[in-house]
Structure formats: C-alpha cells, structure tokens
Amino acid sequence: MNRRDEFIQRMKAQLDEWNAEIDALAARARQASTEAQARYQDDIERLRRRRDETRRRLEELQYASEAAWDALQQGLDDAWELMRKALRDAQRREPPPRDVDEPEDDTPRSSGGSP
C-alpha cells in the first residue's frame, strides 16, 4: 500500500471513530434535561456538518490526480482539524445527565402537603 492509500485508510478509520463519538453524544442527549438536549442538538448538527464536509474532502482526495493531491490534502488537514476541535469542544460542554428524580417536564411538583 502506498503513502496515499495509507493516509486515506487512516482518515476513513478516523471518520468511523467520529461517527461513534457523535452517536455517543446523541445518546447522552437523550438522557439530558430538556434545556441541555437543545444544546446537544446544536452541537450534534454542527458536528455532522463538519463530518460531512470532511468526508467530501476525503472523497475528492481519493480521486485527485497526483498534481492536485498535495493541495487537497492540505484542505483535508484543515477540515480535519476543525472537526477534531468541534468534537472536543462539544464534549467539554457536555452537561451532566438528568437526575433520576428530576421531572421529565416543567410541571411543578407538590411540596408534600395534602390538597
């Protein structure tokens, strides 16, 4: 396998890892409070857009001529860095999961007295 093929295989493996991490964030979002779910969804959508852009650049790189390969590789490296940073930032903002005792909605709980 030549250097180009090895690079593409590594990038495909990284995309697979990112897909798993995005799926894990989506699973955490389902366990979060309603307010936190909205933040998660924004992050997840942003990550999916970056992932799709990175995948598109990787596909361009696969079919590029040798002359265009270096320039396209730089563009992929840039997209890769943006994706990595966006994923890291989303994981840092990760709110804690909703407590088991926390209500699913905003309905006030009674204070324990009889009606």
N, C-alpha and C positions, 0 to 999 in steps of 0.2 A: 504494500500500500504506500502510495507516495504522500508527501507532506500535505498536499491539498486535500486528499481523501481523509487523511487522519484528522485534519483540522475540522472538516465537515462532520465527521463522525462524532468528535468531541462536542461540537456545537449542538448536534441533534440530541446527544445524551443530556446536555445541559438544559435544552428545551424541555425534555421529558421530566427532569427534576423540577423545573419551574412549574410545569403543569401540575405536578403533585403538590407543590407548595401552595399554589393558587387554590387547588381543591381543598387543602387543609384549612386555608383561611376561610373559604366558603363554609366549611363545616363548623368552624368556630363562630362564624357569623350567625349561623342558625341557633347557636347556644347563647348568644349575647342578648342584652336588653334591646328593646326596640330602637332606642336612640343610637346605640352602638352599631346595630345592624345597618343603619343608614351610612355610617362612616365606613364600615366594612365594605358595603356595596360600592361606594365611590372608589375605594382603593382597589377592589377586585376588578371593576370595569377598567380602571386605568392600567392595571397590570395586564389584563387581557389584551388591551390595545397595543401596549408595548411588546408583549409576546408575539402578537400577530405581525407587527412591523418587523420584529427581529426575524421571525420565520420567513417573511417575504424577502428580506435581505439575504438570508441564508440560501433561499432558492435561487435568487439572482446569482449568487456566488457560485453555486453548483454548476450553472450553465454558462458562466462567463468565460471569455477567451483568456488565455494566459496574460495578454497585454492588459486586460481590464481587471484581472484578479486582484492585484495589489490595491487598486483604488477601492474596489468593492469590499475587500477585506477590512480596510480602514473604516468604511461606513458601517460594516457589521460590528466591528470592535466598538464603535461609538454607540450603536444601538444596544449592544450587549451591556455596556457599562450603565446606560440609562435604565435598562431593565433590572439589572442587579441592584442598583441604588433604589429604584422604586419598590422592589420587593423588600429590601432591608428596611426602608422607611415604613412600609405598611406593617411589617412585623413588629417594629418598635412601637407603633401607635396602638398596637393590639390591646383593647380593653380586657379586663378580666371577665370570665364567663359570668353569666347571670347566676345569682344565688338561687338555690333550690326554693327558698322561702319567698323569693321576690315574685310578685304577681305578674302574670303574662301581659296584662293591660294596665291602664292607668286608673282602674276602678279603685276608689279608696277602700281600705279595709276598716272594719268596725274596730272600735277601741276595746272591745271585750265586754261591754255592758249589755244588759238585756234591753230590747227595744221598748 
